[in-house]
Amino acid sequence: MSRKIGARDEENAPLLGESSHAAAGPSNNYYSGRIYDPALDEELHQSSRGPGPFARALKLFVPLGVVLALLFLMVTLLRVDELQEEITKVPQVKIEGVSLAGMTTEGLDVRIRGQNTMDYSIVKGSVRSRVVKLGARIVNKLKISDRSRVKVYFENADDEYLRAVNAQIPPIDVNISPGEATDFDFVTKLYNFGSPYLMGSIAEQLLSKEPLKFRGIGQVALSKGFLNLGVFPVEIDEIVASPGGKDDSGDMRLKIGGLNLQNRDKALDISTYVEADYNYPVEAEIPELNWNVNIPGCNDGESLMICRGQTAKTQLIPYSSVNVSVLSNLRTVSEKLKTPCAVGKKSPLDRFISRYFEGKGNNIVITGADHQPEHVPEWLGNTLQGIEFTFEFGGKNKDDEIIKDIAFRDFRLHMFQSNQNPRVSAVVTVTIQTPEQIAIGSDVPLSVLNAKGLANLFSKQHQKFAEINIPDWVKCTTTVKDDNTYLVEFAIKSSPVNVTNEAVFSTVMRQVVFSGSAPVRIESLIDAQVHTPVGIFELTEISANGNTEIKRDQ
């Protein structure tokens, strides 16, 4: 009899048969208490092995994207291009002093003093300004490296910045923190002068007390530690008053010392020294340099070169006296110096020497020569051609008498009828001693070839009584007595005597006849033809004065 399965039987029946359970589920035969789902089981299996590639990519790129978004937002808010331009204007450089620190064959050493502050108010926007200030406080200091270069433009007469030189900025630590200042005091070298005369012009401006106007444009290289931050443009416009020299000195005062003349190879070696009161704050080493020595010409303001000279290597020490040795070799005297001027009969050289003998000074003009020693840079040689300065070559001292003695011997007075002037014959010996400032070596072939002139005769009581005129050239002989002393001798043969005071003349002649001699004073103007190692030239109206005696012919 078949049995019906009721509800209770169905409840008691297993959910899955053994065969079904074995085929579909795991091999362990126990009741798990859940319904088996293959997809869920696979997912659980995968999760047990960790996240997949996509999940890992999300973990990497999502934070990076957030950072990039923030950076983009920051760049947008800060406007970096505009900010970079503003930052270059933040440094405020104030030049307080510019002065010449030295001169070398390479250029000018210039001392620059001033202060740098940072003006962050130039940065627009509160956010941007706070960010920049924060960065400045963190960085604190930056170094200007020696790779920085600036081209300096100096104003010319037309108020245009056309004259330029290069300048190198030495390494400087700059404080960039807000509210901080950086004082600087350094020496920079100016070089590569575009104009041959620019170096001298700049040096003259720096030594004067005139305001100096210049503009600096260049690139400043910045670094922090070992990190190079690149180069940044810089531009400075300044008007600075240079300290110049001492208040009691406007120029370098020059005075020539003694002259020493020596004979060499049919030429005249002239050596001297120049004394200078150097009242400037500049130390400089001056190399050997060539100069043109000029004396006044016939016309006002005209200068004619008489010789070339070379100064020895010289060290200039601020606010001190300096002696500069000068050597010149004179081979010829130009015709312009020997040719009489249109006004008067004196030549420029004749006028120069006459003024010296009279104790009057002469202006000497020194200019840079167009040819310099090989060691002198070309730019310096070109600059020297534009340099000119004048100083006075003083006349002989009042105590230096050129004519030390005038002696008459073999004196003969020829008397004629009352309507005729008497005539005189004699041998005259003139002792000439050069001034103390001029030392002439005994080897210098210096002599007077011919002479002529007019002599005035005075009694012991200073009464003029006669004139002796020698209108034509009289041959002279010259003997070197010792260094700087020469004996010039010439004969007067029957030269007319113009008696200006017969009473005094008669008294003097009686004394000569009865006493054998009479003291007289001679004041004369002599023309002379002088032979020198550099040629023969004529001197006119040389003052020759002295006391002597007229002696009777024995």
C-alpha positions in Angstrom: 0.0 0.0 0.0 1.5 3.1 -1.1 2.1 5.9 1.4 1.5 9.6 0.8 4.0 12.0 1.8 2.6 14.8 3.9 3.6 18.2 4.8 5.6 16.9 7.8 7.5 14.5 5.5 8.4 17.4 3.2 9.7 19.4 6.1 11.8 16.5 7.2 13.1 15.8 3.7 16.7 17.1 3.0 16.9 20.3 0.9 19.4 18.8 -1.4 20.1 15.2 -2.3 23.4 13.7 -1.8 24.2 13.4 -5.5 23.2 17.0 -6.1 25.1 18.2 -3.1 28.2 16.4 -4.2 28.1 17.7 -7.7 27.4 21.3 -7.1 29.1 22.1 -3.7 32.3 21.5 -2.1 33.4 18.1 -1.4 33.0 18.2 2.4 29.6 16.7 3.3 28.2 18.9 6.0 25.4 21.3 6.2 26.7 24.8 6.0 23.5 26.5 7.0 23.4 28.7 3.8 22.4 28.4 0.3 25.5 28.0 -2.0 26.0 30.8 -4.6 28.9 30.3 -7.1 29.2 34.1 -8.1 29.4 35.2 -4.5 31.9 32.5 -3.7 34.1 33.7 -6.6 33.9 37.3 -5.4 34.9 36.3 -1.9 37.7 34.3 -3.4 39.0 37.3 -5.3 38.7 39.7 -2.3 40.8 37.4 -0.3 43.7 38.0 -2.8 43.8 41.9 -2.3 42.6 45.0 -4.5 42.8 44.8 -8.2 44.8 47.1 -10.6 42.1 49.6 -11.1 41.7 50.1 -7.4 45.3 50.6 -7.0 45.3 53.2 -9.8 42.5 55.1 -8.2 44.5 55.2 -4.9 47.5 56.7 -6.8 45.9 59.3 -9.2 43.2 60.6 -7.0 45.6 62.3 -4.5 47.8 63.5 -7.4 44.8 65.0 -9.1 43.9 66.8 -5.9 47.5 68.2 -5.7 47.5 69.3 -9.3 44.1 70.9 -8.8 45.4 72.8 -5.8 48.5 73.9 -7.7 46.4 75.0 -10.6 44.2 76.9 -8.2 47.3 78.5 -6.6 48.8 79.5 -10.0 45.4 80.9 -11.0 45.2 82.9 -7.7 48.9 84.0 -7.7 49.1 84.7 -11.5 52.7 83.5 -11.6 53.8 85.4 -14.8 52.6 88.7 -13.4 54.0 87.8 -10.0 57.4 87.2 -11.4 57.5 90.6 -13.1 56.4 92.2 -9.8 59.1 90.4 -7.8 61.8 91.8 -10.0 60.7 95.3 -8.8 60.6 94.4 -5.1 64.4 95.1 -4.5 64.9 98.9 -3.9 68.6 99.7 -4.4 69.8 103.1 -3.2 73.3 104.1 -4.2 74.7 106.4 -1.5 78.2 107.0 -2.9 80.4 106.3 -5.9 84.1 107.0 -5.8 87.2 106.1 -7.7 89.1 103.4 -5.8 92.0 102.9 -8.2 93.3 102.8 -11.7 95.0 99.9 -13.3 96.1 99.0 -16.9 92.8 97.0 -17.1 90.4 99.7 -16.2 89.0 101.6 -13.2 88.2 100.3 -9.8 85.1 102.0 -8.5 83.9 101.9 -4.9 80.1 101.7 -4.5 78.3 102.2 -1.2 74.5 101.9 -0.6 71.6 99.9 0.8 69.1 97.5 -0.5 65.6 97.1 0.9 62.6 94.9 -0.2 59.3 96.6 -0.9 56.7 93.9 -1.0 53.9 96.4 -1.3 54.6 96.2 -5.0 53.1 92.7 -5.0 49.3 93.1 -5.7 46.7 91.1 -3.9 46.7 90.1 -0.2 47.0 86.3 -0.8 49.9 86.7 -3.2 51.6 89.2 -1.0 51.3 86.9 2.1 52.6 83.9 0.1 55.6 85.9 -1.2 56.5 87.3 2.2 56.2 83.8 3.7 58.6 82.5 1.1 61.0 85.4 1.7 61.0 84.7 5.5 61.7 81.0 4.9 64.5 81.7 2.4 65.9 84.7 4.4 69.0 85.3 2.3 70.1 85.0 -1.3 73.6 85.3 -2.8 74.4 87.4 -5.8 77.0 85.4 -7.6 80.1 86.6 -9.4 78.4 85.6 -12.7 76.4 88.8 -12.5 77.2 91.4 -15.2 75.9 95.0 -15.5 76.4 97.4 -18.4 76.7 101.0 -17.0 75.6 103.9 -19.2 76.9 107.4 -18.4 75.0 110.5 -19.5 76.6 112.6 -22.2 76.2 116.3 -22.9 72.8 115.7 -24.6 71.4 114.0 -21.6 71.4 110.7 -23.4 72.9 107.4 -22.0 75.2 106.6 -24.9 78.5 106.0 -23.2 78.7 102.5 -21.8 81.2 100.3 -19.9 81.0 96.9 -18.4 81.0 96.3 -14.6 81.4 93.1 -12.6 79.4 92.7 -9.4 81.3 90.8 -6.6 79.4 88.1 -4.6 77.0 89.7 -2.1 74.6 88.2 0.5 71.2 89.9 0.3 68.6 89.8 3.0 65.2 89.4 1.4 63.1 89.2 4.6 60.4 91.8 4.9 61.6 94.8 6.9 65.3 93.9 6.6 67.9 96.0 4.8 71.3 95.0 3.3 74.1 97.6 3.4 76.8 97.0 0.8 80.2 98.5 0.2 82.3 96.9 -2.5 84.7 97.7 -5.3 83.8 96.8 -8.8 86.0 97.0 -11.9 84.9 99.0 -15.0 86.3 97.6 -18.2 85.7 97.5 -22.0 85.3 101.2 -22.5 83.4 101.9 -25.7 85.0 105.3 -26.3 88.8 105.8 -26.2 88.4 108.9 -24.0 85.6 107.6 -21.8 87.9 106.2 -19.1 89.5 109.6 -18.6 86.1 111.3 -18.6 84.7 108.9 -16.0 87.8 109.2 -13.8 87.6 113.0 -13.9 84.0 112.9 -12.9 84.6 110.5 -10.1 87.4 112.7 -8.8 85.4 115.9 -9.0 82.5 116.8 -6.8 80.1 117.1 -9.7 77.0 114.9 -9.5 77.4 111.7 -11.5 74.3 110.4 -13.4 74.3 106.9 -14.7 72.1 103.9 -15.5 72.9 100.3 -14.9 71.2 97.5 -16.9 72.2 93.9 -16.6 71.6 90.4 -15.3 71.9 89.4 -11.7 72.6 85.7 -10.9 71.0 84.4 -7.7 71.7 81.3 -5.7 70.8 79.7 -2.4 73.4 77.4 -1.1 74.3 75.0 -3.9 71.1 75.7 -5.8 71.3 78.2 -8.7 68.1 80.1 -9.0 68.8 81.6 -12.4 69.5 85.2 -13.6 67.1 88.1 -13.2 67.1 91.5 -15.0 68.1 94.6 -13.1 67.9 98.3 -13.9 69.1 101.2 -11.8 68.9 104.9 -12.4 71.0 107.1 -10.1 72.3 110.6 -9.6 75.2 110.4 -7.1 77.5 113.1 -5.8 81.0 111.7 -5.7 83.0 112.6 -2.6 85.9 113.8 -4.7 89.0 115.1 -3.1 89.6 117.1 0.0 87.7 120.4 0.4 90.9 122.4 0.2 92.0 120.8 -3.1 90.3 121.1 -6.4 93.1 119.8 -8.6 96.3 117.8 -8.4 98.9 120.5 -7.8 102.1 120.0 -9.8 105.5 121.5 -9.6 108.5 120.6 -11.6 111.8 119.9 -9.9 115.4 120.4 -11.1 116.6 119.7 -14.6 119.6 117.5 -15.3 121.0 117.7 -18.8 123.4 115.1 -20.2 124.8 114.5 -23.7 123.9 111.2 -25.5 124.4 110.3 -29.1 124.2 113.9 -30.4 121.1 114.4 -28.4 120.2 115.9 -25.1 118.9 113.7 -22.3 116.8 115.7 -19.9 115.8 114.2 -16.6 113.7 115.8 -13.9 110.9 114.9 -11.4 107.5 116.3 -10.8 106.3 117.0 -7.3 102.6 116.5 -6.8 100.3 117.0 -3.8 97.9 114.2 -4.4 94.7 115.0 -2.5 92.4 112.2 -3.7 91.1 109.1 -2.0 92.3 106.9 -4.8 95.2 104.5 -4.7 96.5 103.7 -8.2 99.6 102.2 -9.8 100.6 104.2 -12.9 102.7 102.4 -15.4 105.4 104.0 -17.6 103.7 106.4 -19.9 104.8 108.7 -22.7 103.8 112.4 -22.8 104.2 115.4 -25.1 105.8 118.4 -23.5 104.5 121.7 -25.0 105.5 125.3 -24.4 103.5 128.5 -25.3 103.5 129.4 -29.0 103.3 132.8 -30.6 99.5 133.2 -30.3 97.3 133.1 -27.2 96.3 129.6 -26.3 98.8 128.0 -28.7 101.1 125.3 -27.6 104.0 123.8 -29.5 105.7 120.5 -28.6 109.3 120.9 -27.6 110.0 117.2 -26.7 108.5 113.9 -25.6 108.9 112.6 -22.1 108.4 109.3 -20.3 107.2 109.1 -16.7 108.5 106.2 -14.5 106.2 103.7 -12.9 104.5 105.5 -10.0 102.4 104.4 -7.0 99.8 107.0 -6.0 98.9 106.9 -2.3 95.8 108.8 -1.2 96.4 112.2 0.4 100.1 112.2 0.0 103.0 113.9 -1.8 104.4 112.0 -4.7 107.5 112.4 -6.9 107.3 111.3 -10.5 110.5 110.8 -12.4 110.5 112.1 -16.0 113.1 111.3 -18.7 113.2 113.0 -22.1 115.5 112.8 -25.1 115.7 115.9 -27.2 117.2 115.4 -30.6 116.0 118.4 -32.6 114.2 121.8 -32.1 111.4 122.4 -34.5 111.5 125.4 -36.8 108.3 126.7 -35.4 110.0 127.0 -32.0 113.0 128.9 -33.6 111.0 131.2 -36.0 110.4 134.7 -34.6 106.8 135.6 -34.0 104.9 138.1 -36.1 104.6 140.4 -33.1 108.1 141.1 -31.7 111.3 139.5 -32.8 111.4 136.7 -30.3 110.7 133.1 -31.2 108.6 130.9 -28.8 111.7 129.2 -27.5 113.5 132.5 -27.1 110.6 134.0 -25.3 110.4 130.9 -23.0 114.1 131.2 -22.0 114.0 135.0 -21.6 111.1 134.8 -19.2 113.0 132.1 -17.2 116.1 134.4 -17.0 113.9 137.2 -15.9 112.5 135.1 -13.0 109.1 134.8 -14.6 107.2 131.5 -14.9 106.1 129.7 -18.0 103.1 127.5 -18.5 104.0 124.0 -19.7 101.2 121.9 -21.2 101.4 118.1 -20.9 99.4 115.9 -23.2 99.4 112.1 -23.7 101.5 110.9 -26.5 100.0 109.0 -29.4 102.6 106.2 -29.0 102.8 104.3 -25.7 105.1 101.5 -24.4 104.0 98.0 -25.4 102.8 97.1 -21.9 100.2 99.9 -21.9 96.7 98.7 -23.1 95.3 100.2 -26.3 92.3 101.7 -24.5 94.6 103.5 -22.0 96.8 104.8 -24.8 93.8 106.2 -26.6 92.5 107.7 -23.4 95.8 109.5 -22.7 95.6 111.3 -26.0 92.6 113.2 -24.6 94.3 114.1 -21.3 95.8 117.6 -20.9 97.0 119.4 -17.9 99.0 122.6 -17.4 101.5 123.6 -14.7 103.9 126.4 -14.2 107.6 126.1 -14.8 109.0 128.8 -12.5 111.7 131.3 -13.4 115.1 131.4 -11.9 115.4 132.5 -8.3 116.1 136.1 -7.6 119.3 135.1 -5.8 120.5 133.2 -8.9 122.7 135.6 -10.9 123.4 134.1 -14.4 126.2 136.5 -14.9 128.7 135.9 -12.1 131.4 138.2 -13.4 132.2 140.6 -16.3 135.9 141.4 -16.7 137.5 143.9 -19.1 141.2 143.6 -20.0 143.3 145.4 -22.6 141.0 148.4 -22.3 141.8 151.2 -24.7 139.8 154.4 -25.1 140.2 156.3 -28.3 139.4 160.0 -28.0 138.6 162.1 -31.1 137.5 165.6 -31.8 134.7 167.0 -29.6 132.1 166.4 -32.3 132.9 162.7 -32.5 132.1 159.9 -30.1 135.1 158.2 -28.5 135.6 154.5 -29.2 136.7 151.7 -27.0 138.6 148.5 -27.5 138.8 145.7 -25.0 138.6 142.0 -24.3 135.5 141.0 -22.4 135.3 137.8 -20.3 131.9 136.9 -19.0 131.5 134.2 -16.4 128.1 132.5 -16.8 126.8 130.1 -14.2 123.5 128.2 -14.8 120.8 128.4 -12.2 120.8 126.0 -9.3 117.7 124.2 -10.7 119.6 123.3 -13.9 122.5 120.9 -13.8 124.4 120.7 -17.1 127.0 117.9 -17.5 130.5 118.8 -18.6 130.1 116.5 -21.6 127.3 118.7 -23.0 128.8 120.6 -26.0 127.2 124.0 -25.1 128.8 127.2 -26.4 128.1 130.7 -27.4 129.2 131.2 -31.1 128.5 134.9 -31.6 127.1 137.8 -29.6 126.0 141.4 -30.1 124.0 144.0 -28.1 123.9 147.2 -26.2 125.5 147.9 -22.8 124.8 150.7 -20.4 127.6 151.9 -18.1 127.0 153.3 -14.6 129.4 154.8 -12.1 129.9 153.7 -8.5 127.3 156.3 -7.6 124.7 154.6 -9.9 124.9 157.4 -12.5 124.7 156.4 -16.1 127.5 157.9 -18.1 127.8 155.9 -21.4 126.4 153.4 -23.8 128.5 150.9 -25.8 126.7 149.6 -28.9 127.9 146.4 -30.6 125.5 146.2 -33.6 127.2 143.4 -35.5 127.9 139.8 -34.5 131.2 139.4 -32.6 132.8 135.9 -32.5 133.0 134.3 -29.1 134.9 131.5 -27.6 133.5 129.4 -24.8 135.4 127.4 -22.1 133.9 125.0 -19.7 135.3 125.9 -16.3 133.4 123.2 -14.4 129.9 121.8 -14.3 127.4 124.6 -14.8 130.1 127.3 -15.2 131.2 128.7 -18.5 133.7 131.4 -19.6 132.6 133.3 -22.7 135.1 135.7 -24.2 134.9 138.2 -27.0 136.8 141.2 -28.2 135.4 144.8 -28.7 137.3 146.5 -31.5 136.9 150.3 -31.7 133.2 150.2 -30.8 131.6 153.6 -30.5 130.8 155.0 -27.1 127.8 157.2 -26.7 128.6 159.5 -23.7 125.4 160.4 -21.9 127.0 162.3 -19.0 130.3 163.9 -19.8 131.1 164.9 -16.2 130.8 161.4 -14.8 132.5 160.0 -17.9 135.5 162.3 -17.4 135.7 161.4 -13.7 135.7 157.7 -14.5 138.3 158.0 -17.3 140.6 160.1 -15.0 140.4 157.4 -12.4 141.4 154.7 -15.0 144.3 156.8 -16.2 145.7 157.8 -12.8 144.6 154.9 -10.6 144.8 152.1 -13.1 141.1 151.1 -12.8 137.7 152.3 -12.0 134.6 150.4 -10.7 131.5 150.4 -13.0 128.3 148.6 -13.4 127.1 147.2 -16.7 123.5 146.5 -17.5 123.1 145.1 -21.0 120.8 143.3 -23.4 122.7 140.7 -25.4 121.7 138.7 -28.5 123.5 135.3 -28.8 123.9 132.4 -31.2 124.1 129.3 -29.1 125.4 125.9 -30.2 123.8 122.9 -28.5 123.7 119.2 -29.1 120.3 119.7 -30.8 121.4 122.5 -33.1 122.1 126.2 -33.2 119.5 128.7 -32.3 119.4 132.4 -31.5 118.5 134.0 -28.2 117.6 137.7 -28.1 117.7 140.5 -25.5 119.2 138.3 -22.8 119.7 140.4 -19.7 123.3 140.4 -18.7 124.1 142.6 -15.7 127.1 142.8 -13.4 129.7 144.8 -11.6 133.2 145.1 -13.0 136.3 147.3 -13.3 137.6 149.1 -16.3 141.4 148.6 -16.2 144.0 150.6 -18.0 145.9 148.8 -20.8 149.3 147.7 -19.4 
